[in-house]
């Protein structure tokens, strides 16, 4: 019984071995007929020497040159509203009139008391010359007049505070009060902002202090206009470094004639540094980034055929889709910028720059 089972297994092994051997022979014949695999197709680019305008990158916020929440200093009932939401106003324009009828009546009474005090003082002044009254009576009358004039001035100041005006020219926000509403002291009425020019506040590390100064140019981008760059200049540098973040607060001023920029916008700020000539650059896609260092596949000629060799490189800054090469390559060296995923050292390649990906154009000299 055991011998029969052994013979059956031996027979099956021989059959399966013959089948696998036949398949392997067929694969070898097919490979011999097809020949070696074709070299991979790659796109290439040369190391270029460019003039770069380096910059310090930061994020910040847009701030109005003048921006307040208009509020009432004294309480009262809104008698008239003289503005509309979003209106542009000049300095001194009347915004809200609070009811001042009682104050006007009180002012008339105070004016009458002042006039009476003036009459008494003039009478006593004449009597004093004739020595018909004492100096103390005259002084007392003068003090009464001074008090009456002070009361008139105070009442007029209260009346003026109930006439709320724009302290500076600018654009109003959305109205927050209605006619007939009672306003306690300090009630928000409307926001008022001067939009041209406009500030952008941002922070830079303290190590960059020696690279910035007042008047230095900045370039600003905002999400609302991704295709535009707004140019301005640094107008102020905080004299103290923030002890918590070790950052330096910087403020730049931007022209804003079309009022595209609004306070509160998030901004990407580039502080422009002096241009550098002779910077070696490559497209960003040529760099293979790795934890142990960056590298590229350099193209070399061997026996008249292009081959690739991996070269370690030291990279610097990046801008406009290109990367600075600090060391590892020289100007004019050609490297692979697309199709390098399956490459290995010494591998033959086929160059076809028609498949090169969309890359940013090099910077001009």
Secondary structure in CASP SS format (residue, H / E / C, confidence):
PFRMAT SS
TARGET T0000
AUTHOR 0000-0000-0000
METHOD secondary structure of the structure
MODEL  1
X C 1.00
X H 1.00
X H 1.00
X H 1.00
X H 1.00
X H 1.00
X H 1.00
X H 1.00
X H 1.00
X H 1.00
X H 1.00
X H 1.00
X H 1.00
X H 1.00
X H 1.00
X H 1.00
X H 1.00
X H 1.00
X H 1.00
X H 1.00
X H 1.00
X H 1.00
X H 1.00
X H 1.00
X H 1.00
X H 1.00
X H 1.00
X H 1.00
X H 1.00
X H 1.00
X H 1.00
X H 1.00
X H 1.00
X H 1.00
X C 1.00
X C 1.00
X C 1.00
X C 1.00
X C 1.00
X E 1.00
X E 1.00
X E 1.00
X E 1.00
X E 1.00
X E 1.00
X E 1.00
X C 1.00
X E 1.00
X E 1.00
X E 1.00
X E 1.00
X E 1.00
X C 1.00
X C 1.00
X E 1.00
X E 1.00
X E 1.00
X E 1.00
X E 1.00
X E 1.00
X E 1.00
X E 1.00
X E 1.00
X E 1.00
X E 1.00
X E 1.00
X E 1.00
X E 1.00
X E 1.00
X E 1.00
X E 1.00
X C 1.00
X C 1.00
X C 1.00
X C 1.00
X E 1.00
X E 1.00
X E 1.00
X E 1.00
X E 1.00
X E 1.00
X C 1.00
X C 1.00
X C 1.00
X C 1.00
X C 1.00
X C 1.00
X E 1.00
X E 1.00
X C 1.00
X C 1.00
X C 1.00
X C 1.00
X E 1.00
X E 1.00
X E 1.00
X E 1.00
X E 1.00
X C 1.00
X C 1.00
X H 1.00
X H 1.00
X H 1.00
X H 1.00
X H 1.00
X H 1.00
X H 1.00
X H 1.00
X H 1.00
X H 1.00
X H 1.00
X H 1.00
X H 1.00
X H 1.00
X H 1.00
X H 1.00
X H 1.00
X H 1.00
X H 1.00
X H 1.00
X H 1.00
X H 1.00
X H 1.00
X H 1.00
X H 1.00
X H 1.00
X H 1.00
X H 1.00
X H 1.00
X C 1.00
X C 1.00
X C 1.00
X C 1.00
X C 1.00
X H 1.00
X H 1.00
X H 1.00
X H 1.00
X H 1.00
X H 1.00
X H 1.00
X H 1.00
X H 1.00
X H 1.00
X H 1.00
X H 1.00
X H 1.00
X H 1.00
X H 1.00
X H 1.00
X H 1.00
X H 1.00
X H 1.00
X H 1.00
X H 1.00
X H 1.00
X H 1.00
X H 1.00
X H 1.00
X H 1.00
X H 1.00
X C 1.00
X E 1.00
X E 1.00
X E 1.00
X C 1.00
X C 1.00
X C 1.00
X C 1.00
X E 1.00
X E 1.00
X E 1.00
X C 1.00
X C 1.00
X C 1.00
X C 1.00
X C 1.00
X C 1.00
X C 1.00
X C 1.00
X C 1.00
X E 1.00
X E 1.00
X C 1.00
X C 1.00
X C 1.00
X C 1.00
X E 1.00
X E 1.00
X E 1.00
X E 1.00
X E 1.00
X E 1.00
X E 1.00
X E 1.00
X E 1.00
X E 1.00
X E 1.00
X E 1.00
X E 1.00
X E 1.00
X E 1.00
X E 1.00
X E 1.00
X E 1.00
X H 1.00
X H 1.00
X H 1.00
X H 1.00
X H 1.00
X H 1.00
X C 1.00
X C 1.00
X C 1.00
X C 1.00
X C 1.00
X E 1.00
X E 1.00
X E 1.00
X E 1.00
X E 1.00
X E 1.00
X H 1.00
X H 1.00
X H 1.00
X C 1.00
X C 1.00
X C 1.00
X C 1.00
X E 1.00
X E 1.00
X E 1.00
X E 1.00
X E 1.00
X E 1.00
X E 1.00
X E 1.00
X E 1.00
X E 1.00
X E 1.00
X E 1.00
X C 1.00
X C 1.00
X C 1.00
X C 1.00
X C 1.00
X E 1.00
X E 1.00
X E 1.00
X E 1.00
X E 1.00
X E 1.00
X E 1.00
X E 1.00
X C 1.00
X C 1.00
X C 1.00
X C 1.00
X C 1.00
X C 1.00
X C 1.00
X C 1.00
X C 1.00
X C 1.00
X C 1.00
X E 1.00
X E 1.00
X E 1.00
X E 1.00
X E 1.00
X E 1.00
X E 1.00
X C 1.00
X C 1.00
X C 1.00
X E 1.00
X E 1.00
X E 1.00
X E 1.00
X E 1.00
X E 1.00
X E 1.00
X E 1.00
X H 1.00
X H 1.00
X H 1.00
X C 1.00
X E 1.00
X C 1.00
X C 1.00
X C 1.00
X C 1.00
X C 1.00
X E 1.00
X E 1.00
X E 1.00
X E 1.00
X E 1.00
X E 1.00
X E 1.00
X E 1.00
X E 1.00
X C 1.00
X C 1.00
X E 1.00
X E 1.00
X E 1.00
X E 1.00
X E 1.00
X E 1.00
X E 1.00
X E 1.00
X E 1.00
X E 1.00
X E 1.00
X E 1.00
X E 1.00
X E 1.00
X E 1.00
X C 1.00
X C 1.00
X E 1.00
X E 1.00
X E 1.00
X E 1.00
X E 1.00
X E 1.00
X C 1.00
X C 1.00
X C 1.00
X C 1.00
X C 1.00
X C 1.00
X E 1.00
X E 1.00
X E 1.00
X E 1.00
X E 1.00
X C 1.00
X C 1.00
X C 1.00
X C 1.00
X C 1.00
X C 1.00
X C 1.00
X C 1.00
X C 1.00
X E 1.00
X E 1.00
X E 1.00
X E 1.00
X C 1.00
X H 1.00
X H 1.00
X H 1.00
X C 1.00
X C 1.00
X C 1.00
X C 1.00
X C 1.00
X C 1.00
X C 1.00
X C 1.00
X C 1.00
X C 1.00
END
